[in-house]
Amino acid sequence: MFFSRAAAARCRKTHGWKIVLGLAACLPWLVQCTPNRAYRDQDTRPWRQTPQAPFVSGQQMPQYEPYASAANPAHPFDLSYIEFDEKGDFWDRRQLAWTAQEIRRAAQTNNVVLVVYVHGWQNDASDLRGHDVAKFHCLLERLAEAQGKSRRFFGVYLSWRGKSVPGGDGWYPNGSVADAAAKALFFLPHELSFFGRKNAATRVAGMPMTEAIFETVRASRTGARESGRLTRSILIGHSFGALVVEKALAQALAAQVITSDGAHENNFVAPADFIVLLNSAGESIYAKEMQDLLRRRHTPVGGGGGGNSITARQPLIVSVTSTADFATGKFFPLGTGLSNAGGGFRKYEWDTRYGASSHNVDQREYFTTTPGHNDHLVSHRAVPETTPAPPTLSDDDGCSPNMLSAVNANLTEPLVGPDSAVRFVTMPGGGPATYWTLKPIHGVIQTPYWIVEVPREIMRDHSDIFNENSLALLARLFRLSNPAQAPGITISAQPRTMRLVAPGVMTP
């Protein structure tokens, strides 16, 4: 079934008491009520004398938001957009070329921290209220304010059609009758779109997405190398965006690891220097397989390593999930349990040398749970040292200055507990500090892929990933790949590296 633009306009322009009738008219086309379209195909590179025309139809917004532009001097970061269609192909391949060019130019004149973000369910590249575009702006703004004098932050927003049913958010004034009616009418199809968008995310995690991730990181490293400057790359995926990241990287990462030249001490170059997955909505089998691969890491003498080493104490991947995430904790097992009612599952009967995840475990569990809700995989739990206070900011509060103090503290202070345990601090609303410890659950950590469980005081639900408490945790995670003595986000002339041992030889 198809939904015309004219019908979409009628849905959106209906006001007051007519909203219910207007939205009811959309019900036969619910799956298509949010159009499959690009939003950011306007060429806005400031050095272009004659910008190239968009390839896609419809009104387009800027593809590139430059650092401290004349039009917006309060914009302390760069931001570029690359968009993918319903089937996972580029809307316009030039967006990738433009983005690589923009990153390389920035890296030739500044020390760049590249932050690549893949959004999840109920999001896209539009500027609707409550969407991740504004939240990602906030993350970049706070990082730039905390460390912008020595580092230039460059964000890349990898966007796909994560929202297929409107649900009311951002279409009408917040709290209005029209907004309440839209949310009520679309509530059920809005929630049920979870499963359709999961299938879309699986399609999006294909070659174009893999190419975009690897190419943006390569542009940053190449630009820095050519100019003799320093760089660091961080990759973030949320919800189905975390699924996209894992699937897009998995086979490429395995091929890169295995085909590396084993004659060198550090032969594997990470596709990004640090990867963070937030409220992952992917089957935990992907995390298990990645953990098993990375468990083959070589352990340096003393168990440590420099700031560019990938070790179990300085991980490559950290997945964070809230216990209050209903979508991945309850809704996901319900849907995947039905779809996996049959199937040839087996029981893992490996021994504990390969970790608890493969010992006497039903394989079905890895296809019906997400990583953060699979007790066999969770490696750390965030434990407060005093009674924690919940975040005070919501999705509609914007980028409050109250977020900055905790972000800055987690980037610059040592925050190391007993036995080198990772600590972080939250200051909700700019109030009193609460200190937390990421406590290992299964004893010695065997892999540079951590899966961390946090309570609702850090993330209140599935989408609440950029409140002031979660931003504080993110800032601390960004420092995890650093040497203990180095404040902030490490920037280096060399990417992070790791060496693997032979298959079947797992390090302790």
N, C-alpha and C positions, 0 to 999 in steps of 0.2 A: 504494500500500500504506500501511496505517496502523499505528501503534504505540501501543497503549493505555498509559495511565498505570500500570495494574497491572503490565503487562509491564516498563515502565521501572523500577518499584520493585523487581521481581524481579531485574532486571539489576544494580541498584545494591547490593542487600542480600546478594548472594551472596558468601561469604567463603571464604578458604583455598583448599583444593584444588578446591572446587566452582566456583571463578571461571571456569575454562575452559569447563565445561559451561554455566554460566549465560550467559556471553557468547556462546557458540556458538548458544544459543537466540535471540539477537538478530540473527544474521546475515541472515535473510530480510528484516529491516526496517532494514538499516543506514542507509539514507538518512534515516529518521525516528527513529533511536535517541536523538538529542538533540532534545527536544521543541521545537516552534515555540510559544514562550510569552514572556510578559513577566515581568520579575523585580522591577521597581521602581515599582509603581503604588500604593504606600501613601502617602497624603497626610500628610506630616510637617512642614508649614509651622508654625513655632512660634507665629505670631500668630493661627492659626485656633483658635477655641474649640471648634468641632465639625468635625473633619477629615472630608472627603468619602470615602465608601466606594469601594474599587477597582471599576473596570468589568470587569476581567478576572478569570478564575478562578485558583485556586491561591494558595498562600501568597506574599505580596508583601513585599519589603524596602522601606526608606525611599526615597522619590523625591528627597528633599532632605536634604543633610547641611550644617547651618548652620555658619558661622564661629564658632569658640570657644564652642560651646554648653555649657550647664551639664552636660549628660550627657557631654560630651567636651571639656574645656577645652584639651586638647593638639591640637585640630583647627584649625590656623591658616589655614584657607581654607574657602570655600563649594564645594559640589559638588552639581550637579543632573543628573538623568537624563531623557533623552527616548528612547523606544524605538519601533522600527519592525518590522513583521511581515515574514513571508517574501515578501510581494508589494510591500513598500515603503510601506505605509500606516501611519499612526500606530496603535499599540496603543490609546492613549487620548489624544485631542487635548488633554485637560486638562493633560497633562504639559507641553505647549508653553506653555499659558497660565500654569501655575504657575511654570515656569522664567522666563518673561519678567517675571512679577511679582516673583520672587525677585531677579533681576538688577537690576531697576529700583530696588527698595528698597535694595539694597546700594550702587548707584551714587549714590543720593541722600544717603548718609551718609559715603562714603569715595571716595578715588581708586581706581578699579577697573581691574585688568588681567584681561580676560576671556580664558580659554583654552578653546576649543572643540575637542573631540577626537572623531574618527570612527575606531573600531577596525577591524581587518581580519580576515583568515582566522583561524579557531580561537578566536574570542573572542565574548563577549556581555556582558550586564550582570550575570551571576552572580558570586558571590564565591569560585569555585573557585580553588584554588592555581595560581599561574602565569598567571592571566588578567590582562588589561590594566587591570581596575578597580584592583587593588592598585598596579600600576606607574604609573598615572595619579595615584593618591594620592601616590606618591613624588615625581613631577615637581612637583606643586603644593606639596608640603611643602617641597622644597628651594628652590623659587622664593620661597615665603613666608618661609622662614628667612633667605634672602639679602637680601630687599628688603621684607619684610613691614611694617616700621615706617612706610614712606611710601606703600605700595600694598597694597590688599586684593585677593587673588587669588581669582577665581571660576571654577571649572571647570564645563564642561558636557560630559557624556559622551553622545554620540549613538550609540545601540546598535542593532544588527540581528543577525540569526541568522547570524553568521559561522562558527559551529561546528555541523555537522550530524552528525558521527560522533565519539563520545567520545574514543577514543584513549588513555584511561587517566589523563590528567593531572588531578589534583585529586580524583579519585573515592576513591582509597585512599591510605593513608600513603605518603609518598615513600620509594622504595627497598624497599617491601614486596614479598612474593611476588605478592600480588594486583595491585599496581600494575604490576609487570613483566609479568605474564601479560596484563593488559588492554592494555598498550601493544603487546605482541607480536602478540596476536590481531587487534587493530584497525589495525595499522600500515599495511597496504596500502590498505584502504578509507579510512583516515584521510588518507593522502597523496592518494589519487585524488579526495577530496572537493574538492580545489583547484578543479577545473573547474566543479563544481556550484555552489560558493560564488561563483565569478566571475560566473556567470549571475545569481545572487541579488543580488550587488552592483550589477550593471547595472540590475536592477529597483529596488533601493533608492534609486538616484540619480535619483529623480523629484521631482515637485513638493513632496510633504511634506518631504523632506530639504532641498530648496532653501528652502522657507518657514522651516524650523527654523533654518537657518544665518543667513539674513537677519534673522529676527525676534529672535534672541538678541543679535546685534550691535546691532540698532536699539534694543533695550531698554537696553543699556549706554550707548549714545550719548545716548538720550533722558533717562535718569535723570541722567547727568552734566550735560547741558545745563540741565535744570530746577533743579539744585542749585548750578550754578556750579562743579562739580568737573571733574576730568580723568579720562580713560579711555584704554585701548588694547585692541585686540582681536587675538587670535592664533588662527588656525585650523590644526589639525594633522590629517593623515590618514595612516594606516599601512596598507601592503599594499593589500588591496581597499578599505580606507577611503580611501586616496589616490585610487583610481579613482572612488569615490563622490563625493569632494570635487570632482574635476575635472569630472565629468559633471554634477553638480548645479549647479555654478557657471557652466559654459561658456556656455550659451546666454543665461542671465540676465545674465551679465557682458557678453557681446557686445551685448545689447540695451541695457543700461544705458550702455555706452560710446558707442554710436552715437546714442542718442536724447538724450544730454546736450546742454545749451545751449552751442554752440560760441562764443558771444560772450564767454565768461568765460575768463580766463587758465588757471584750473585747474577744469575742468568735470566731471571724472570723479571720483566718490567711491568708493573701494575698498570692496568688500563686507566685507572685514576688513582690518585694518591690516597684517597679515603672515600669509602662508600657508606652511606647511612640510609637505612630503610626504616620508614615510619609506618606503624600499623599496617604491616604487609598483609595484603589480601590474596596472596598466592598460596598454593598447596605447599605444605612444609616439605614435600619430597625434594623440591628444588633446593631448599636450604640444607637438607641432609646431604644431598649429593655434593653441594659446594663445600660443606664442612668436611666431608670425607676427603675431597681432593686437597683442600688446604691443610688438612691434618698431616699431610706428607711434608710439611715444611721442614727445612733443615734448622736445627737449633744451634745458634752460635755458642761458642764457649762462654759459660757463665749464664746462658739463657737470655742475654740481653741483645744489644745491638745499637747502632747509631740511629739518628733521627730518620734516616731513609730506609732502615731495615723493617721488614714486615715480620713480626713475631707475635706470639700469643699474648704478650703484654702490650704490644703496640700493633693492634689488629688492623687488617685491611677493610673488613666489613663489620658494621655493627647494626643489628636489627633491633628496633625498639617498639614494643607493643604495650598498650595500656590495658589493664585488667578491666577497665570500664568500656572497652571497645565492643559494643554489642554486635556490630556488623560482622566483624571477623571472629568474635567469640561464640556467638549464638547463631546468627543468620547463615554464616558460611558453612558450618557443619551440617545445618539442616538441608541446604540445597545440594551440597556435594555428597551427603549421605544418600540422598535419593538417586543421584546420578551414578553413584558407585555401588548401588545395591548388589549388582552382579560383579563380574570381573574376576580375573585369575590372580587374586592376591595370595601372598605367601607369608610365612612367619620368618623374620630374620633370626638366624641361629649362629651369628658370628659371636666371638667371645668379647669380653670387655676390653681387650687391648685396643679395639677399634672404637671405643666409646660406648656409653650406655644406649645411644640411639640405634644401635644395630644388634643388640643382644636381647633375644626372647621378646621381640616386638612384632605385632601384627602390622604388615605393610599397609593395610587399609588406613591406619591412623595417619599416615603421611599424605594421603589423598583427601582426607576429610577434615583436616585441621590446618590452621595457619601456623607459621613458625613460633610466634609469640604465645600461642595457646597449646603448644605441644610440649608437655613436661619432659619428654626425652631430649629435647633440643635446647630448652631455655638454659642459658649458662650463668646469667647474673640476675639479681633482683635488686631494685633500688629500695634501700631501707633508710628511713629518716632517723636522725640521731635525737630529734625532739619531735613533739607533735607538729605535723606539717600544716601549713595554711594553704587552702586551695587558691588557684589563680583568680585574680579579680577581673581580668580583662576577658572580653568575649570576642567573637569573630568580627563584630561590627564596631569595636572600639578603636580601630585604626592602630597606627604605630605610636603607642604612647611612650613618652620619655621615661616612664617608670620601668621600661624593659631594659634600659641601658646599663644600670648599675650592676645587675646580676650577670648580664652578658660580659661586661668588662671584667668582673671578678673571675669568672670561669675561664676567660681567655688568658689572664695574666698571673693569677695566684697559683702556687704549687698544688694545693688541694690534694695531698696524698695522705692516705690513712695508714693504719698498721699493715705490715706485710705488703707495702706498696699498693694497697687497695685504692681504686679510683674514687675520689670524692667530688661532689659538686655542691653548689649553694644556690638556693632560690630565695628571692626577695619579692614576694607577690605584692603588687601595688607600691613597690618601693619601700615596703615595711621591714620588720625584723627578719634577719637571716635564718634560714633553716638549712642545716648541713645534711647531706645524704651520702651514703656509701653504696657503690655497686658491688654487692657481695656475691662471690662465686657460689654456685649451688652445688656443683658436682666435684668440688675439690680443685685439683690442678687443671688449669685451662689448657686444652690440647690443641687448639686451633685458633688462627687469627680471624675467625668468623664468630663474633659474639652475638648472642640473642638475649636481649635484656627485657625484663618485665618491670613495668612501672605502674604505680597506682593512679587513681583518678586525680590526685592532687598535682600530678604532672601533666596528664592529658585527660580531659574530662570525658571525651568520647572519641569516635573514629576520626572526626575531622578537626579536632581541637589540637592541632600540632604546632601552632605558632603563637600560643599565649605566652605570657612572660616567664612562666615556670618551664615550659618546654623549650623556649628559646635559650634559657639558662643551661639546660641539659645539652642542647645542641652545641652551644659554645664550648662546653667541656669535652664533648665528643670530638669536636674539630681539633682539639689539642691532643687527643689520644695518640696520634701518630708522631708526636714531637718527642725530642729528648726531654728528660725530666727537668733539666735546668733551663730550658728555653721557653720564655713566655710567648703567648699568642699562638697564631697559626704559623708553623714553620714554612718558610719559603726557601727553595734550594735550587741549585743549578742542575741537580740530578733527580730523577723520579725515584719513587720507592721501589725496592727490589727484594727478591726472595729466591732462595734455592730449595728445590725439592729433593727428597730422598727417593729411592727406588720404590715402586708399588709394593705394598704389603709390609714395608718397614716403617711403622708408625713411630714417631718420636714421642717421648714421655710427656 
